[in-house]
């Protein structure tokens, strides 16, 4: 498996008074370079500017969800990369608990929940994460066949709306200005998908998407929008609306205001259906998906929704690394909201989706990461550092034959992507595939 290993430096000049005197600089490892891990780093380096923080990442390049999960037409969400980039220096590493005073687990929730119905292995059926990986240029991601008029997206979270919006945005200027590689933009521009049906298994009060993503879909230029609301659901909403928390109330009000917004369908159309539980994926003789069968939980009606592309976005599940203690729910066993329940001398913490349920936004993770950073720094100042730590992870990895990306190699990729972006009139264009480490300093075999 390709890994990346980097060392962080403090963000600010050394003007802050240290609250503890250490025999040596505290050494901290952070597993994961997504928003959770990076915000922990920022918080730790503000409080303990003399410490060394090493980042361990399973991907060949940094920034996790920010690079490979955030929708490309949301560049404002990715702006924090510029801040994180300034924290890095040369790479170094060590085997975690043995060679660090503290370890932070921030590797997210990587396993996608799978749709378990007959026919789900039909061709052109994707999980939401796999489809996002494709348009975000994750190396090795499978390319969907967009030579169909209708697509179905199962799920009502932000990822489901991202997938729908990207499918119906083919040829739009805002995508052309994003970091999507030209090869993927070309594939999207040639897409024949004109209708996307979003299928919710429960009712309108149970949706997981946020108001921003819904509003973007409703006002998308050249695209009509409609929702199906039963009389029962309309009555339930009217009876409960005033008792909802304000953010939830605003979201439901937006839905009610626009549920029959476009009586006239446009060339591109998005429709949202509720109370449909998928029961079977139906394929043609060649194995390609042609419909998804659903059952209405209110009426019991069975309906086949035509589609040449099926995407199911059912959320994510926590994954435990070897040796990490777990609770009865299969999640990391936590001592409190920040500390992992361990008995060793190394301090272990967890934050973000890997520590808690895999839900919430980057801003939620930022708050959690700040709390973990505060707890870690308080513990290190109280307990001090280990007496003897001499090992270096980069040397261990080399001895084991494990390939990893150095900071210099990542910067070569970064500079190449910026250069490619300028050629297309945008800030960056992602490289879809690259050889790490590069030969002779060149990104041989790079595709864009």
Secondary structure by P-SEA (a helix, b strand, c coil): cbbbbbcccccccccccccccccccbbbbbccccaaaaaaaaaaaaacccbbbbbbbccccccccccccccccccccccaaaaaaaaccccccccccccccbbbbccccccccccccccccccccccaaaaaaaaacccbbbbbbccccbbbbccccaaaaaaaaaaaaccccccccccccaaaaaaaaaccccbbbbbbccccccccccaaaaaaaaacccbbbbbbbcaaaaaaaaaccccccaaaaaaaaaaaacccccccccccbbbbbccbbbcbbbbcccccccbbbbbcccccbbbbbbbcbbbbbcbbbbbbcccccccccccccccccccccccccbbbbbcccccccccccaaaaaaaaaaaaaaaaaaaaaccccccccccaaaaaaaacbbbbcaaaaaaaaaaaaaaaaaacccbbbbccccccccccccccccc
